[in-house]
Amino acid sequence: MQGVLERATVLLREARPTGRDLPKLQEAARLLESLRPGPERDALLALAYLRMYQVARKEEYYLRGYSYARTSGKEEALALAERAKEGA
């Protein structure tokens, strides 16, 4: 489990908000979704989906990111979701 979490974190760190890095963000989300729910995993999923939203502007990505931000219980994740929507 820890290896999967670390790999997803590396992908999120490396990915830039460009269309070219969308596959890295999608891979990070896929890896994280294979883990059991928890605050850290959900906060990272929120980050992945909100970054995908910034790149692709697909409403589905924003909704998933916002949902994961809420379930993570982390104020930082929820604040990021609010900023992502305002920047749209």
DRENGUTOR-612398 format. One record per residue: residue in one letter; x, y, z of N, C-alpha, C in turn. Coordinates in Angstrom, 2 decimals, padded with zeros to 5 digits, always signed. Each point is the difference from the previous one (the first is absolute). Layout:
<nodes>
NODE  code      n.u      n.v      n.w     ca.u     ca.v     ca.w      c.u      c.v      c.w
NODE     A        X        Y        Z        X        Y        Z        X        Y        Z
...
</nodes>
This chain:
<nodes>
NODE  code      n.u      n.v      n.w     ca.u     ca.v     ca.w      c.u      c.v      c.w
NODE     M  +000.81  -001.19  +000.00  -000.81  +001.19  +000.00  +000.86  +001.26  +000.00
NODE     Q  +001.02  +000.02  +000.87  +000.84  +001.20  +000.10  +000.72  +000.29  -001.32
NODE     G  +000.40  -001.04  -000.71  +000.66  +000.19  -001.29  -000.91  +000.64  -001.02
NODE     V  -001.26  -000.40  +000.01  -000.98  +000.57  -000.94  -000.22  +001.47  +000.33
NODE     L  -000.12  +000.30  +001.28  -000.21  +001.39  +000.43  +001.20  +000.87  -000.38
NODE     E  +001.19  -000.53  +000.18  +001.21  +000.74  -000.37  +000.08  +000.23  -001.50
NODE     R  -000.32  -001.02  -000.80  +000.03  +000.13  -001.46  -001.00  +001.05  -000.48
NODE     A  -001.19  -000.02  +000.57  -001.01  +000.98  -000.37  +000.45  +001.41  +000.38
NODE     T  +000.62  +000.14  +001.15  +000.50  +001.31  +000.45  +001.06  +000.52  -000.94
NODE     V  +000.89  -000.86  -000.45  +001.05  +000.39  -000.95  -000.64  +000.47  -001.31
NODE     L  -000.97  -000.74  -000.49  -000.68  +000.40  -001.24  -000.66  +001.36  +000.14
NODE     L  -000.63  +000.24  +001.14  -000.65  +001.30  +000.23  +001.03  +001.12  +000.07
NODE     R  +001.13  -000.27  +000.62  +001.06  +001.02  +000.10  +000.59  +000.33  -001.38
NODE     E  +000.16  -001.01  -000.82  +000.63  +000.18  -001.32  -000.94  +000.66  -001.02
NODE     A  -001.29  -000.23  +000.15  -000.97  +000.47  -001.00  -000.16  +001.51  +000.05
NODE     R  -000.02  +000.59  -001.15  -000.25  +001.43  -000.15  -001.40  +000.19  -000.57
NODE     P  -000.61  +001.14  +000.22  -001.36  +000.21  -000.50  -000.04  +000.24  -001.52
NODE     T  +000.44  -001.00  -000.74  -000.05  +000.06  -001.46  -000.64  -001.28  -000.52
NODE     G  -000.52  +000.07  -001.19  -000.62  -001.16  -000.61  +000.95  -001.16  -000.14
NODE     R  +001.27  +000.31  -000.16  +001.00  -001.06  -000.17  +000.13  -000.86  +001.25
NODE     D  -000.24  +000.57  +001.17  +000.14  -000.74  +001.25  -001.32  -000.57  +000.52
NODE     L  -001.08  +000.14  -000.75  -001.28  -000.56  +000.41  +000.10  -001.51  +000.26
NODE     P  +000.72  -000.78  -000.82  +000.12  -001.43  +000.29  +000.66  -000.28  +001.37
NODE     K  +000.96  +000.81  +000.41  +000.61  -000.19  +001.32  -001.02  +000.21  +001.10
NODE     L  -000.83  +001.00  -000.15  -001.03  +000.28  +001.00  -001.03  -001.12  +000.03
NODE     Q  -000.36  -000.51  -001.17  -000.96  -001.10  -000.06  +000.58  -001.27  +000.62
NODE     E  +001.28  -000.24  -000.23  +000.66  -001.17  +000.60  +000.05  +000.13  +001.52
NODE     A  +000.30  +001.19  +000.49  +000.02  +000.23  +001.45  -001.38  -000.28  +000.59
NODE     A  -001.05  +000.47  -000.65  -001.36  -000.24  +000.48  -000.32  -001.49  -000.01
NODE     R  +000.39  -000.68  -001.05  -000.25  -001.45  -000.10  +000.69  -000.73  +001.14
NODE     L  +001.26  +000.35  +000.27  +000.73  -000.64  +001.10  -000.67  +000.26  +001.34
NODE     L  -000.36  +001.24  +000.23  -000.61  +000.38  +001.28  -001.36  -000.67  +000.20
NODE     E  -000.76  -000.15  -001.07  -001.31  -000.64  +000.10  +000.12  -001.48  +000.32
NODE     S  +001.16  -000.59  -000.19  +000.20  -001.41  +000.33  +000.24  -000.19  +001.51
NODE     L  +000.20  +001.09  +000.73  +000.24  -000.07  +001.43  -001.30  +000.15  +000.78
NODE     R  +000.05  -000.39  +001.27  -001.16  +000.18  +000.88  -000.20  +001.49  +000.28
NODE     P  -001.25  +000.42  +000.15  -000.25  +001.40  +000.33  +000.66  +000.40  +001.32
NODE     G  +000.41  +001.25  +000.03  +000.61  +000.57  +001.19  +000.30  +001.47  -000.27
NODE     P  +000.24  +000.77  +001.04  +000.21  +001.45  -000.19  +001.14  +000.34  -000.95
NODE     E  +001.14  -000.68  +000.14  +001.14  +000.32  -000.87  -000.29  -000.38  -001.45
NODE     R  -000.51  -001.20  -000.19  -000.34  -000.46  -001.36  -001.04  +000.90  -000.64
NODE     D  -001.04  +000.38  +000.76  -001.05  +000.85  -000.55  +000.50  +001.40  -000.32
NODE     A  +000.89  +000.53  +000.83  +000.57  +001.33  -000.28  +000.84  -000.04  -001.27
NODE     L  +000.77  -001.06  -000.19  +000.80  -000.13  -001.22  -000.89  -000.21  -001.23
NODE     L  -001.07  -000.75  +000.16  -000.94  -000.16  -001.11  -000.65  +001.33  -000.35
NODE     A  -000.33  +000.77  +001.00  -000.56  +001.33  -000.27  +000.99  +000.82  -000.81
NODE     L  +001.26  -000.02  +000.39  +001.04  +000.74  -000.73  +000.10  -000.49  -001.44
NODE     A  +000.02  -001.30  -000.19  +000.11  -000.56  -001.35  -001.17  +000.44  -000.88
NODE     Y  -001.22  -000.16  +000.51  -001.17  +000.35  -000.81  -000.11  +001.51  -000.24
NODE     L  +000.36  +000.79  +001.00  -000.07  +001.45  -000.20  +001.05  +000.47  -001.00
NODE     R  +001.15  -000.63  -000.01  +001.00  +000.33  -001.03  -000.47  -000.44  -001.38
NODE     M  -000.64  -001.17  -000.07  -000.55  -000.43  -001.29  -001.06  +000.99  -000.47
NODE     Y  -000.77  +000.52  +000.92  -001.01  +001.00  -000.35  +000.67  +001.26  -000.56
NODE     Q  +001.11  +000.42  +000.60  +000.71  +001.18  -000.48  +000.49  -000.20  -001.43
NODE     V  +000.38  -001.22  -000.32  +000.53  -000.30  -001.33  -001.13  -000.19  -001.02
NODE     A  -000.97  -000.85  +000.33  -001.00  -000.41  -000.99  -001.33  +000.73  +000.12
NODE     R  -000.24  +000.67  +001.12  -001.25  +000.74  +000.25  -001.25  -000.89  -000.15
NODE     K  +000.15  -001.28  +000.38  -001.15  -000.90  +000.00  -000.67  +000.10  +001.37
NODE     E  -001.27  +000.33  +000.01  -000.75  +000.19  +001.25  +000.09  -001.23  +000.89
NODE     E  +000.04  -001.19  -000.61  +000.12  -001.25  +000.76  +001.24  +000.01  +000.89
NODE     Y  +001.10  +000.52  -000.52  +001.24  +000.05  +000.79  -000.17  +000.93  +001.20
NODE     Y  -000.65  +001.13  -000.22  -000.20  +000.92  +001.11  -000.89  -000.64  +001.07
NODE     L  -001.09  -000.63  -000.42  -000.92  -000.59  +000.96  +000.66  -001.10  +000.81
NODE     R  +000.79  -000.83  -000.64  +000.72  -001.04  +000.74  +001.03  +000.61  +000.95
NODE     G  +000.73  +001.00  -000.49  +001.00  +000.66  +000.85  -000.64  +000.64  +001.21
NODE     Y  -001.11  +000.67  -000.21  -000.71  +000.66  +001.10  -000.51  -001.04  +001.00
NODE     S  -000.54  -001.08  -000.51  -000.52  -001.05  +000.86  +001.11  -000.61  +000.86
NODE     Y  +001.13  -000.32  -000.63  +001.12  -000.56  +000.76  +000.56  +001.02  +001.00
NODE     A  -000.02  +001.27  -000.36  +000.47  +001.03  +000.93  -000.89  +000.02  +001.25
NODE     R  -001.30  -000.11  -000.21  -000.93  +000.00  +001.13  +000.19  -001.24  +000.88
NODE     T  +000.14  -001.16  -000.62  +000.12  -001.23  +000.80  +001.36  -000.12  +000.67
NODE     S  +000.99  +000.70  -000.50  +001.33  -000.08  +000.63  -000.01  +000.64  +001.38
NODE     G  -000.88  +000.97  +000.20  -000.03  +000.70  +001.28  +001.13  +001.00  +000.17
NODE     K  +000.75  +000.24  -001.07  +001.13  +000.93  +000.07  -000.41  +001.34  -000.58
NODE     E  +000.13  +001.03  +000.81  -000.39  +001.34  -000.42  +000.78  +000.46  -001.23
NODE     E  +001.27  -000.39  -000.10  +000.83  +000.41  -001.14  -000.58  -000.54  -001.31
NODE     A  -000.47  -001.23  +000.03  -000.56  -000.62  -001.20  -001.29  +000.71  -000.41
NODE     L  -000.83  +000.32  +000.97  -001.25  +000.69  -000.30  +000.26  +001.41  -000.52
NODE     A  +000.98  +000.68  +000.57  +000.36  +001.34  -000.47  +000.50  -000.07  -001.44
NODE     L  +000.77  -001.02  -000.32  +000.49  -000.18  -001.38  -001.17  -000.21  -000.95
NODE     A  -001.00  -000.77  +000.42  -001.17  -000.23  -000.85  -000.75  +001.31  -000.25
NODE     E  -000.15  +000.80  +001.03  -000.68  +001.29  -000.15  +000.77  +000.92  -000.96
NODE     R  +001.32  +000.03  +000.13  +000.82  +000.84  -000.89  -000.07  -000.48  -001.44
NODE     A  -000.03  -001.32  -000.18  -000.05  -000.56  -001.36  -001.27  +000.43  -000.71
NODE     K  -001.12  +000.02  +000.71  -001.26  +000.38  -000.62  -000.02  +001.51  -000.30
NODE     E  +000.57  +000.79  +000.91  +000.04  +001.45  -000.24  +000.88  +000.36  -001.19
NODE     G  +001.03  -000.81  -000.23  +000.92  +000.26  -001.10  -000.52  -000.45  -001.34
NODE     A  -001.15  -000.64  -000.01  -000.56  -000.53  -001.26  -000.46  +001.11  -000.90
</nodes>
